[in-house]
Amino acid sequence: MNLMRLNLTLVAVLVLGACAAQFSVPPISQIATEEHFPGKIVWHDLLTDTPVKTRTFYGELFGWEFRPISNASINYTMIYQGERMIGGMVDQNRLPNKKDISQWVVGLSVSDIERATQLLSEGGGTVFTPPTSLGDRGTIAVVADPQGAILALLQTRDGDPADTGDKPAQGEFLWDELWAADVNSAAKFYSQLAPYAVEEESLGSEESPVDYRIMRTLDKPRVGIRTNPVEGLMPMWVSYLRVSDAASLDSILERVESLGGRILVPATPRPRGGVVAVIAGPSGAGIALQTWAENDTLDNVMESRL
């Protein structure tokens, strides 16, 4: 499982770290909202050592379109689902290292990135790249929380994507979850970075309960924190893509291996409804898939977590 091979000493070059100070990267929102939503995951970046196969993989499975930035010297490609920007891709082969660090990296909105990185460092986390300008996008810092989970802190220049209430389309990001070694301490730590209201939940079944925290801001569920379900796997952020129903999920999983990916966790019905699977793309970077019907809300989707 490639997600287990994260090399913290190499993360300093993640997400444009080698060229961020020199170039401007497009904003994450197509509309300048001028609003910030600290605590919301506002972006997702994929670091891959198989960019061509990765484009084919996600394009065939979800219809994603990859649009390189017009400046060819910038190692960055925008990812679209239809006309909606949903993420970015970095070609690991163009970074100054030879080891495989393919992975997805979440971007957490903060209102004061200097203060956030200071709090993170004081709380036992690690700052790999200090606050660095990405031009039109804003300011980024690549970090690891005190338990070692890697993420990016992002203070956007023109505002975060608005809370529209629109349901994500199939293949768009639905939810983000921290798999932590210590759920309580993780919830306490992240509550210093953003004004979260923390809700304690016990999910799963009576035989296999799952200690869970729902982290809300503005009365909206933003992220979840759960006990790490994989023995030996270091704490990490896991992102979920929306799939409309179980039949669509089965169709996707049938094509994963022929497109160069792997099924890490097969389709698994959850006690409270919904079906979840975990796949890896050609580079080995893993991502979760979650069924979400048209009448579902994020609250009942969270009840069908792994």
C-alpha positions in Angstrom: 0.0 0.0 0.0 1.8 3.1 -1.3 0.2 5.3 1.3 2.4 3.6 3.9 5.6 4.8 2.3 5.4 8.5 3.0 8.8 9.9 3.5 8.6 12.9 5.7 12.1 14.1 4.9 11.1 14.6 1.2 7.8 16.5 1.8 9.6 19.9 1.7 9.4 19.7 -2.1 5.7 18.9 -2.2 3.1 21.1 -3.9 5.3 23.4 -5.9 7.8 23.8 -3.1 10.7 23.9 -5.6 9.2 26.8 -7.6 6.5 28.4 -5.5 8.3 31.5 -4.7 9.0 32.3 -8.4 5.6 31.8 -10.1 1.9 32.5 -9.7 -0.6 29.7 -9.5 -4.3 30.1 -10.4 -6.7 30.7 -7.6 -8.7 27.7 -6.2 -12.0 29.4 -6.8 -13.3 30.7 -10.2 -15.1 33.4 -8.3 -13.4 35.8 -5.9 -15.5 35.4 -2.9 -13.4 37.5 -0.6 -14.5 35.1 2.2 -12.5 32.7 4.2 -13.7 29.5 5.9 -11.0 28.5 8.3 -11.2 24.7 9.0 -12.6 23.8 5.6 -10.7 21.6 3.2 -10.6 23.9 0.2 -8.2 22.1 -2.2 -6.6 18.7 -3.1 -3.3 18.2 -4.8 -2.0 14.9 -6.2 1.7 14.2 -6.4 2.3 11.5 -8.9 5.3 9.8 -10.6 3.0 8.5 -13.4 1.4 11.7 -14.7 0.4 10.3 -18.1 -1.2 7.1 -16.7 -2.8 9.1 -13.9 -4.5 11.4 -16.3 -5.9 8.4 -18.2 -6.9 6.6 -15.0 -9.0 9.4 -13.5 -10.2 10.6 -16.9 -11.6 7.2 -17.8 -13.1 6.6 -14.3 -14.6 10.0 -13.5 -14.3 12.1 -16.6 -11.6 14.4 -15.1 -9.9 16.8 -17.4 -6.3 17.9 -16.8 -5.3 21.3 -18.0 -1.6 22.3 -17.7 -0.8 25.9 -16.7 0.2 27.9 -19.7 3.6 28.6 -18.3 5.4 25.4 -19.1 8.1 26.0 -16.5 5.6 25.6 -13.7 5.2 22.0 -12.6 1.5 22.1 -12.1 -1.7 20.9 -13.8 -5.2 21.9 -12.9 -7.8 19.2 -12.5 -11.4 19.8 -13.7 -14.6 17.9 -13.3 -16.7 19.4 -16.0 -16.1 23.1 -15.7 -15.5 23.0 -11.9 -11.9 23.1 -10.7 -11.4 20.4 -8.1 -7.7 19.9 -7.6 -4.2 20.0 -9.0 -1.4 17.6 -10.0 2.3 17.8 -9.6 4.7 15.6 -11.6 6.9 14.0 -9.1 9.5 13.2 -11.8 10.3 17.0 -12.1 11.0 17.4 -8.4 14.6 17.2 -7.0 14.4 13.7 -5.6 14.3 10.2 -6.9 12.2 8.5 -4.2 8.5 7.8 -4.6 6.3 10.1 -2.5 3.1 9.8 -4.6 0.1 10.9 -2.5 -2.9 13.1 -2.2 -2.4 16.2 0.0 -5.4 18.2 1.4 -5.4 22.0 1.6 -6.8 23.3 4.9 -8.1 26.9 5.0 -6.6 29.1 7.6 -7.2 32.8 8.2 -3.7 33.7 9.4 -1.1 31.3 8.0 1.8 32.8 10.0 -0.1 32.3 13.2 -1.3 28.8 12.2 2.2 27.6 11.4 3.4 29.0 14.7 0.7 27.2 16.6 1.4 24.0 14.7 5.1 24.2 15.5 4.5 25.0 19.2 2.0 22.1 19.4 4.6 19.5 18.2 3.9 19.6 14.5 6.5 20.0 11.7 6.7 22.9 9.2 8.3 21.5 6.1 7.8 24.6 3.9 7.2 27.9 5.8 4.5 30.2 4.5 5.3 30.7 0.8 3.5 32.9 -1.8 1.8 31.2 -4.7 0.9 34.5 -6.3 -2.8 34.6 -7.3 -3.6 31.5 -5.2 -2.4 32.9 -1.9 0.0 31.6 0.7 0.8 27.9 1.4 2.7 26.0 4.1 3.3 22.2 3.8 3.3 20.7 7.3 2.7 17.6 9.4 0.5 17.7 12.5 1.9 16.4 15.8 0.9 12.8 15.0 2.7 13.0 11.6 -0.2 13.5 9.2 0.8 15.6 6.2 -1.3 18.4 4.9 -1.0 21.9 3.4 -2.2 25.1 5.2 -3.7 27.6 2.7 -4.6 31.2 3.1 -6.2 32.2 -0.2 -5.7 35.6 -1.7 -9.2 36.2 -3.1 -11.2 33.9 -0.8 -12.2 30.3 -0.4 -14.9 28.5 -2.5 -18.3 29.5 -1.3 -20.5 27.2 0.8 -23.2 26.8 -1.9 -24.8 23.7 -0.5 -24.6 22.1 -4.0 -24.2 18.4 -4.1 -20.9 17.3 -5.5 -21.1 15.5 -8.8 -19.9 12.0 -9.2 -16.1 12.1 -9.1 -15.9 15.3 -7.1 -14.6 15.5 -3.5 -17.2 14.6 -0.9 -15.4 14.4 2.4 -12.0 14.4 4.1 -11.0 12.5 7.1 -8.0 12.3 9.4 -7.0 8.7 10.5 -5.4 9.5 13.8 -3.5 7.5 16.4 -5.2 9.5 19.2 -8.6 11.0 18.2 -9.0 13.2 21.3 -5.6 14.9 21.0 -6.0 15.4 17.2 -9.4 17.1 17.7 -7.9 19.3 20.4 -5.0 20.2 18.2 -7.0 21.1 15.1 -9.3 23.2 17.2 -6.4 25.5 17.8 -6.0 26.0 14.0 -9.7 26.8 13.3 -12.8 27.6 15.3 -14.2 24.1 15.2 -17.2 22.9 17.2 -16.4 19.2 18.0 -19.0 16.5 18.1 -18.3 13.1 19.5 -19.8 10.2 17.7 -19.6 6.4 17.9 -20.0 5.0 14.4 -19.7 1.6 12.9 -21.6 -1.3 14.6 -22.1 -2.5 18.1 -19.5 -5.2 17.6 -17.0 -2.8 16.0 -17.6 0.7 17.2 -15.6 3.6 15.7 -14.5 6.6 17.8 -15.3 9.5 15.6 -15.2 13.3 15.8 -17.1 15.6 13.5 -15.5 19.0 13.2 -17.8 21.8 12.3 -17.5 25.5 11.5 -20.5 27.8 10.8 -22.7 24.8 11.7 -21.4 22.9 8.7 -19.5 19.6 8.9 -16.0 20.2 7.6 -13.8 17.2 8.4 -13.9 14.0 10.4 -11.3 12.4 12.7 -11.4 8.7 13.4 -9.1 6.1 14.9 -6.7 4.8 12.3 -8.2 1.5 11.0 -5.0 0.1 9.5 -2.4 -1.3 11.8 1.1 0.0 11.0 -0.2 2.9 8.8 1.0 6.2 10.0 -1.7 8.9 10.7 -2.8 10.5 7.5 -5.6 12.5 5.8 -7.9 10.5 3.5 -10.1 12.1 0.9 -13.4 10.6 -0.5 -14.8 11.0 -3.9 -18.6 10.9 -4.4 -20.1 8.0 -6.3 -23.8 8.1 -7.0 -24.8 4.5 -6.1 -23.6 1.0 -5.6 -24.0 0.0 -9.2 -21.8 3.0 -10.3 -19.2 2.0 -7.7 -19.2 -1.6 -9.0 -18.7 -0.3 -12.6 -15.8 1.9 -11.5 -14.1 -0.9 -9.5 -14.4 -3.3 -12.5 -12.1 -0.9 -14.5 -9.6 0.1 -11.9 -7.0 -2.6 -12.5 -7.3 -2.5 -16.3 -6.4 1.2 -16.1 -3.3 0.5 -14.0 -4.7 1.0 -10.5 -5.4 -1.3 -7.6 -8.3 -2.0 -5.3 -7.0 -1.6 -1.7 -10.4 -2.1 0.0 -13.2 -3.7 -2.0 -16.8 -2.3 -1.9 -17.9 -2.6 1.7 -21.5 -2.0 2.8 -21.7 0.0 6.0 -24.1 -0.8 8.8 -25.9 2.6 8.6 -26.1 2.6 4.8 -23.8 3.4 1.9 -20.9 1.6 0.3 -17.2 2.5 0.6 -14.1 1.3 -1.3 -10.5 2.5 -1.4 -8.5 2.5 -4.6 -5.0 3.5 -5.7 -4.1 5.1 -9.0 -1.2 4.1 -11.2 1.3 6.0 -8.9 0.0 4.2 -5.8 -1.6 7.3 -4.3 -4.8 6.1 -2.5 -8.2 7.6 -2.4 -11.6 6.5 -1.0 -14.9 6.2 -2.9 -18.2 6.7 -1.1 -21.7 6.2 -2.5 -24.0 9.2 -1.9 -27.5 9.3 -3.2 -29.2 12.5 -4.3 -31.3 12.7 -1.1 -28.3 12.1 1.2 -26.8 14.8 3.5 -23.3 15.0 4.6 -24.4 14.1 8.1 -25.7 10.7 7.1 -22.8 10.2 4.7 -20.5 10.5 7.7 -22.3 7.7 9.3 -21.2 5.3 6.6 -17.4 5.8 7.1 -14.9 3.0 7.1 
